[in-house]
């Protein structure tokens, strides 16, 4: 036994008490920098710009859109093309069809009077996408893109995409809650069906390609997505719309650095984060950083479909297992014993906590209650829209 055991305890106590929390500047800094996302589309599609502000890592707020700003595209010939606010920080203009002979800048005036403007950008149009296809690799479906520039001038490429697919609810209910003029359950009309929906997902990674080390400007079988074969995206019919952007060398370097900073950090062997050299500036306060890098040019895009029957193994997927979509019975007059009764319907059905899927009661007689289940098992609108998209083909 140690001669002075208390000394060890005192040393351990001192070590524990000397620990101090460290909050690096990146966490404590209350920066509110402008973030600009989008492309000045000089072709026959809309220009959409998203404006937001940075938030602290510790903040519970994850989205901080810049509202009520004045946004416009300015030509080197002094022509001005205003964008209209669409809400949630988005600003848009219909097809501008701008001349490639000019250069273009984005100008932003915030509601607080601050002025931001990008460099004047030369137009760099994307060549057409040759094809989008898929291959099955193990337990995944890999989506690939193919493109080329016969003039050998594009060299640097970026892609993003939107996926849209069909899902079915676990249960098909012809009943719905109606709250006006009073709470009741009515028969659902066809426009209100909630069994078939079309969810959409956007790409979440930065997708880049370069032919700078090749003799020909040809991109072949560049992977843009990998999806599990048993994903419910393939349960019926799947669509992916791929957009392709032509980049300048500086723009490519920016996106490559952004990819490194956001997707390839975490181990001691990864590259260290570094500052992003954007091309948007605060005119009012030149020392204020602005996050984002704009490009100008026409965007090419191509939509591709995959049917469940196209896959080598037919995939049958339901959103939830039977255990996750249990059906319960709720009655207008439910016995709780000792001659006492409770009305389940206002508590469970009229509150929206459970969705009715079947009426209960004698044939031709009054309704005594409903079989019901969780909303997620009935209402596919919780994942997507029940209106077929205009672009959708069967």
C-alpha positions as CSV (number, residue, x, y, z in Angstrom):
1,X,0.0,0.0,0.0
2,X,1.4,3.5,-0.9
3,X,2.7,5.4,2.0
4,X,0.7,8.5,1.0
5,X,-2.4,7.4,-0.9
6,X,-4.0,10.8,-0.6
7,X,-1.2,12.4,-2.8
8,X,-2.3,10.3,-5.7
9,X,-5.9,11.3,-5.3
10,X,-4.9,14.9,-5.1
11,X,-2.8,14.7,-8.3
12,X,-5.7,13.0,-10.2
13,X,-8.1,15.7,-8.9
14,X,-5.7,18.5,-10.0
15,X,-5.3,17.0,-13.5
16,X,-9.1,16.8,-14.0
17,X,-9.7,20.3,-12.7
18,X,-7.1,21.8,-15.0
19,X,-8.9,20.8,-18.1
20,X,-10.4,23.8,-19.9
21,X,-12.7,23.7,-22.9
22,X,-11.3,25.0,-26.2
23,X,-13.5,26.8,-28.6
24,X,-11.7,27.5,-31.8
25,X,-12.4,30.7,-33.7
26,X,-14.3,28.8,-36.4
27,X,-16.9,27.9,-33.8
28,X,-17.0,31.1,-31.8
29,X,-16.7,33.5,-34.7
30,X,-20.1,35.1,-35.4
31,X,-19.4,35.6,-39.1
32,X,-22.3,36.4,-41.3
33,X,-20.8,36.1,-44.8
34,X,-22.8,36.1,-48.0
35,X,-22.9,32.8,-49.8
36,X,-23.7,32.9,-53.6
37,X,-24.6,29.7,-55.5
38,X,-25.6,29.3,-59.1
39,X,-24.6,29.9,-62.7
40,X,-25.4,32.7,-65.1
41,X,-27.1,30.6,-67.8
42,X,-26.5,32.3,-71.1
43,X,-28.6,29.7,-73.0
44,X,-32.3,28.9,-73.3
45,X,-32.8,27.8,-69.7
46,X,-33.5,29.8,-66.5
47,X,-30.8,31.5,-64.5
48,X,-31.3,30.6,-60.8
49,X,-29.1,32.1,-58.0
50,X,-29.3,31.2,-54.4
51,X,-28.2,33.6,-51.7
52,X,-27.7,32.8,-48.1
53,X,-25.6,33.7,-45.0
54,X,-23.2,31.5,-43.1
55,X,-24.2,30.3,-39.6
56,X,-22.2,29.2,-36.6
57,X,-21.4,25.5,-36.4
58,X,-23.1,25.4,-33.0
59,X,-26.2,27.2,-34.2
60,X,-29.5,25.3,-34.3
61,X,-30.3,27.2,-37.5
62,X,-29.1,25.4,-40.6
63,X,-30.6,27.6,-43.3
64,X,-30.2,31.4,-43.4
65,X,-31.5,32.7,-46.7
66,X,-30.7,36.3,-47.9
67,X,-34.2,37.8,-48.5
68,X,-35.4,41.0,-50.2
69,X,-32.2,41.5,-52.2
70,X,-32.0,43.1,-55.6
71,X,-30.2,40.8,-58.0
72,X,-29.3,41.3,-61.7
73,X,-27.0,40.2,-64.4
74,X,-24.9,43.0,-65.9
75,X,-23.4,42.8,-69.4
76,X,-20.1,44.3,-70.5
77,X,-22.3,46.4,-72.8
78,X,-24.1,47.9,-69.7
79,X,-27.3,45.9,-70.4
80,X,-29.1,44.9,-67.1
81,X,-31.1,41.7,-66.7
82,X,-33.0,41.6,-63.4
83,X,-33.8,38.5,-61.4
84,X,-37.0,38.0,-59.5
85,X,-37.1,36.8,-55.9
86,X,-38.7,33.3,-55.6
87,X,-38.5,32.9,-51.8
88,X,-36.2,31.1,-49.5
89,X,-33.2,33.0,-50.9
90,X,-33.7,32.0,-54.5
91,X,-33.7,34.6,-57.4
92,X,-34.4,33.7,-61.0
93,X,-34.8,35.0,-64.5
94,X,-36.3,33.2,-67.5
95,X,-34.0,32.2,-70.5
96,X,-31.7,35.1,-71.2
97,X,-30.1,33.8,-74.4
98,X,-27.1,36.1,-74.0
99,X,-24.4,36.6,-76.6
100,X,-21.2,34.8,-76.1
101,X,-19.3,37.8,-77.5
102,X,-19.8,39.7,-74.2
103,X,-18.9,39.1,-70.6
104,X,-21.3,39.1,-67.7
105,X,-21.3,39.9,-64.0
106,X,-23.8,39.3,-61.2
107,X,-24.7,42.3,-59.0
108,X,-26.4,42.0,-55.6
109,X,-27.7,44.8,-53.5
110,X,-29.0,43.5,-50.1
111,X,-32.0,45.0,-48.2
112,X,-29.4,46.5,-45.8
113,X,-27.8,48.4,-48.7
114,X,-24.6,46.4,-49.1
115,X,-23.4,45.9,-52.7
116,X,-21.7,42.7,-54.0
117,X,-20.6,42.0,-57.5
118,X,-18.8,39.2,-59.3
119,X,-15.9,39.6,-61.8
120,X,-17.0,39.9,-65.4
121,X,-17.1,36.4,-66.7
122,X,-16.4,35.1,-70.2
123,X,-19.0,32.7,-71.6
124,X,-18.1,29.1,-71.7
125,X,-20.8,26.8,-73.1
126,X,-21.1,23.2,-72.3
127,X,-21.0,20.7,-75.1
128,X,-24.0,18.3,-75.3
129,X,-24.0,15.2,-73.1
130,X,-23.6,12.2,-75.3
131,X,-25.3,9.7,-73.1
132,X,-26.2,8.7,-69.6
133,X,-26.2,4.9,-68.7
134,X,-25.9,2.5,-65.9
135,X,-24.0,-0.6,-64.9
136,X,-24.7,-3.0,-62.0
137,X,-21.6,-3.3,-59.8
138,X,-22.0,-5.8,-57.0
139,X,-25.1,-4.6,-55.0
140,X,-25.1,-1.1,-56.5
141,X,-26.4,0.6,-59.6
142,X,-23.7,2.9,-61.0
143,X,-24.9,5.9,-63.1
144,X,-22.3,7.1,-65.7
145,X,-22.1,10.1,-68.0
146,X,-20.4,10.4,-71.4
147,X,-19.5,13.5,-73.2
148,X,-16.9,15.0,-75.6
149,X,-15.9,18.3,-77.2
150,X,-14.8,17.9,-80.8
151,X,-13.0,21.3,-80.6
152,X,-11.0,20.1,-77.6
153,X,-11.7,23.3,-75.8
154,X,-13.9,22.4,-72.8
155,X,-11.4,20.2,-70.8
156,X,-13.0,21.0,-67.4
157,X,-16.4,19.7,-66.5
158,X,-18.8,19.7,-63.6
159,X,-22.1,17.8,-63.2
160,X,-25.1,17.8,-60.8
161,X,-28.4,16.0,-61.0
162,X,-31.9,15.6,-59.8
163,X,-33.4,12.1,-59.2
164,X,-37.1,11.5,-59.4
165,X,-38.8,8.2,-58.9
166,X,-42.2,6.5,-58.1
167,X,-43.1,5.2,-54.7
168,X,-46.2,3.6,-53.3
169,X,-47.5,3.9,-49.7
170,X,-47.7,0.7,-47.7
171,X,-51.5,1.1,-47.5
172,X,-53.9,2.5,-50.1
173,X,-56.6,4.5,-48.3
174,X,-59.7,5.9,-49.8
175,X,-60.5,7.9,-46.6
176,X,-59.3,11.3,-45.4
177,X,-59.8,13.6,-42.5
178,X,-61.9,16.7,-43.3
179,X,-61.8,19.5,-40.7
180,X,-64.1,22.1,-42.3
181,X,-66.9,22.8,-41.3
182,X,-66.3,20.2,-38.6
183,X,-64.1,17.2,-38.0
184,X,-65.2,14.1,-40.0
185,X,-63.8,11.4,-42.2
186,X,-64.9,11.5,-45.9
187,X,-64.1,9.5,-49.1
188,X,-60.9,10.6,-50.8
189,X,-61.4,11.9,-54.4
190,X,-58.9,10.8,-57.1
191,X,-57.0,14.2,-57.2
192,X,-56.4,13.7,-53.4
193,X,-55.0,10.2,-53.8
194,X,-51.9,9.6,-51.6
195,X,-50.9,6.1,-52.7
196,X,-48.6,7.0,-55.7
197,X,-46.0,9.8,-55.4
198,X,-42.9,11.1,-57.1
199,X,-40.1,12.1,-54.6
200,X,-37.0,14.0,-55.9
201,X,-33.5,14.1,-54.5
202,X,-30.6,16.3,-55.6
203,X,-26.9,15.4,-55.8
204,X,-25.1,15.9,-52.6
205,X,-21.5,15.7,-53.8
206,X,-19.3,17.8,-56.1
207,X,-18.9,15.9,-59.4
208,X,-15.9,17.0,-61.5
209,X,-14.1,15.7,-64.6
210,X,-11.1,16.8,-66.6
211,X,-9.4,15.8,-69.8
212,X,-6.3,18.0,-69.3
213,X,-4.0,15.0,-69.4
214,X,-5.7,13.4,-72.4
215,X,-5.1,13.9,-76.1
216,X,-8.8,14.1,-76.8
217,X,-11.4,16.0,-74.9
218,X,-13.5,12.9,-74.2
219,X,-15.2,11.9,-70.9
220,X,-16.1,8.2,-70.9
221,X,-18.1,6.4,-68.2
222,X,-17.6,9.0,-65.5
223,X,-19.4,7.9,-62.4
224,X,-21.9,10.4,-61.1
225,X,-24.0,8.3,-58.7
226,X,-24.0,4.9,-57.0
227,X,-27.3,3.6,-55.6
228,X,-28.1,0.3,-53.7
229,X,-29.8,-2.1,-56.0
230,X,-32.5,-2.7,-53.4
231,X,-33.3,1.0,-53.0
232,X,-36.9,1.8,-53.3
233,X,-35.8,4.3,-56.0
234,X,-35.9,1.3,-58.3
235,X,-39.1,-0.2,-57.1
236,X,-41.1,1.0,-60.1
237,X,-39.5,3.7,-62.4
238,X,-36.5,5.9,-61.8
239,X,-35.3,9.0,-63.6
240,X,-32.2,11.1,-63.3
241,X,-31.7,14.5,-65.0
242,X,-28.0,15.2,-65.4
243,X,-26.8,18.8,-65.9
244,X,-23.3,19.5,-67.3
245,X,-21.3,22.7,-66.9
246,X,-18.1,23.8,-68.7
247,X,-15.6,25.4,-66.4
248,X,-12.6,27.6,-66.7
249,X,-9.3,26.4,-65.2
250,X,-9.9,28.8,-62.2
251,X,-13.4,27.6,-61.7
252,X,-12.3,24.0,-61.8
253,X,-9.6,24.7,-59.2
254,X,-12.2,26.4,-57.0
255,X,-14.6,23.4,-57.1
256,X,-11.7,20.9,-56.7
257,X,-10.6,22.8,-53.5
258,X,-14.2,23.0,-52.3
259,X,-14.5,19.2,-52.8
260,X,-11.3,18.6,-50.8
261,X,-12.5,20.9,-48.0
262,X,-16.0,19.4,-47.7
263,X,-15.7,15.8,-48.7
264,X,-12.1,14.6,-48.2
265,X,-11.3,15.7,-44.6
266,X,-11.3,13.6,-41.4
267,X,-8.1,11.6,-41.2
268,X,-4.5,12.8,-40.5
269,X,-3.6,11.8,-44.0
270,X,-6.2,14.0,-45.7
271,X,-5.4,17.4,-47.1
272,X,-5.8,20.3,-44.7
273,X,-8.6,22.8,-45.3
274,X,-7.6,25.9,-47.1
275,X,-9.2,29.2,-48.1
276,X,-11.4,29.3,-51.2
277,X,-10.5,31.9,-53.8
278,X,-13.9,33.1,-55.0
279,X,-14.7,35.6,-57.7
280,X,-17.4,37.6,-55.9
281,X,-16.6,40.7,-53.9
282,X,-18.2,43.0,-51.4
283,X,-18.0,46.5,-53.0
284,X,-19.2,48.2,-49.9
285,X,-16.7,46.6,-47.6
286,X,-13.8,45.2,-49.7
287,X,-12.2,43.3,-46.8
288,X,-15.4,41.3,-46.2
289,X,-15.1,37.7,-47.5
290,X,-17.8,36.4,-49.9
291,X,-18.2,32.7,-50.4
292,X,-19.0,31.3,-53.9
293,X,-17.7,31.1,-57.5
294,X,-19.8,32.0,-60.5
295,X,-19.5,30.8,-64.0
296,X,-21.3,31.9,-67.2
297,X,-22.4,29.7,-70.0
298,X,-25.1,27.5,-71.5
299,X,-25.8,24.3,-69.6
300,X,-26.4,21.0,-71.3
301,X,-28.7,18.4,-69.7
302,X,-30.0,14.9,-70.4
303,X,-32.7,12.8,-68.7
304,X,-32.4,9.0,-68.3
305,X,-34.9,6.4,-67.1
306,X,-34.5,3.0,-65.5
307,X,-37.5,0.7,-65.1
308,X,-37.5,-2.0,-62.4
309,X,-37.8,-4.6,-65.2
310,X,-34.6,-3.2,-66.8
311,X,-32.5,-4.4,-63.9
312,X,-31.0,-7.9,-64.0
313,X,-32.7,-8.8,-60.7
314,X,-36.3,-7.6,-60.3
315,X,-36.3,-5.5,-57.2
316,X,-39.4,-5.4,-55.0
317,X,-39.2,-2.8,-52.3
318,X,-41.8,-1.4,-49.9
319,X,-41.2,1.7,-47.8
320,X,-41.6,0.0,-44.5
321,X,-41.9,-3.5,-43.1
322,X,-45.2,-4.8,-41.8
323,X,-43.9,-4.3,-38.3
324,X,-43.5,-0.6,-39.0
325,X,-47.0,-0.2,-40.3
326,X,-49.2,-1.8,-37.7
327,X,-53.0,-1.4,-38.1
328,X,-54.9,-0.4,-35.0
329,X,-58.7,-0.2,-34.4
330,X,-60.2,3.0,-33.0
331,X,-63.9,3.1,-32.1
332,X,-66.4,5.9,-31.4
333,X,-67.4,3.9,-28.3
334,X,-64.5,1.9,-27.0
335,X,-65.0,0.0,-23.7
336,X,-62.3,0.6,-21.1
337,X,-64.0,-1.8,-18.6
338,X,-66.4,-1.5,-15.6
339,X,-69.1,-0.2,-17.9
340,X,-67.1,2.8,-18.9
341,X,-66.4,3.9,-22.5
342,X,-64.2,6.4,-24.3
343,X,-64.4,7.9,-27.8
344,X,-61.1,7.1,-29.6
345,X,-61.8,9.0,-32.8
346,X,-61.2,12.6,-31.7
347,X,-58.0,11.5,-29.9
348,X,-56.5,9.5,-32.7
349,X,-58.2,10.2,-36.0
350,X,-59.4,13.8,-35.8
351,X,-56.0,14.8,-34.4
352,X,-54.2,13.4,-37.4
353,X,-52.1,11.1,-35.3
354,X,-53.4,8.1,-37.2
355,X,-54.8,7.9,-40.8
356,X,-58.0,5.9,-41.4
357,X,-57.7,3.2,-43.9
358,X,-61.0,1.2,-43.4
359,X,-64.4,1.9,-41.9
360,X,-65.9,-0.4,-39.3
361,X,-69.5,-1.3,-38.7
362,X,-72.4,-3.5,-39.9
363,X,-73.2,-3.5,-43.6
364,X,-75.6,-0.6,-44.3
365,X,-75.4,0.5,-40.7
366,X,-73.7,3.3,-38.8
367,X,-69.9,3.5,-38.8
368,X,-68.6,2.4,-35.4
369,X,-64.9,3.3,-36.0
370,X,-61.9,2.9,-38.2
371,X,-58.9,0.8,-38.8
372,X,-55.9,3.2,-39.0
373,X,-52.1,3.4,-39.1
374,X,-49.3,5.9,-39.0
375,X,-49.5,8.7,-41.5
376,X,-46.1,7.7,-43.1
377,X,-47.7,4.3,-44.0
378,X,-50.6,6.0,-45.9
379,X,-49.6,9.4,-47.1
380,X,-46.9,9.3,-49.7
381,X,-46.9,13.1,-49.8
382,X,-44.7,13.0,-46.7
383,X,-41.9,11.9,-49.1
384,X,-42.9,13.5,-52.4
385,X,-45.6,15.0,-54.6
386,X,-48.7,13.1,-55.6
387,X,-48.9,15.2,-58.9
388,X,-47.1,13.6,-61.8
389,X,-44.2,15.8,-62.9
390,X,-44.7,17.5,-66.3
391,X,-41.5,15.9,-67.7
392,X,-42.5,12.3,-66.6
393,X,-43.0,9.7,-69.3
394,X,-44.3,6.2,-68.8
